[in-house]
Amino acid sequence: MESKPFFLWIIGAGLITFGALIAGQARYDVLGATTTSFAIALLVSFIFILLGGLFWITVAGVIHK
């Protein structure tokens, strides 16, 4: 087995973890948080989770071949 799918799987797991960490800690009622900063935090976490899923789908496609 090649090492490339393994590293893509690890990168995907890291991206999903970071996205979940950001989304879990994002709170609107924190002192100094604005609507814009809250929306950006949620957008960044959503993008991280989507990219992590893309990496996992890529690994599944490579392994399936």
C-alpha positions, 0 to 999 in steps of 0.5 A: 500500500502506498503512503499517499492515501495514508497521508491524505487520510491523516490530513483529512482527519486533521482538517475535520478536527480543526473544523470541529474545534473552531465550530465548538468554540465559536460563541456569539456572546463572548466579549468582543465578538462581532457578527462578522467575526462569528460568521467568519469563524463558522465559515472557516470551520465549515470549509475545514470540514468540507475539505476534510471530507474531500480528502477522505472521499479522495482516499476512498476513491484511490483505495477502491481502484 
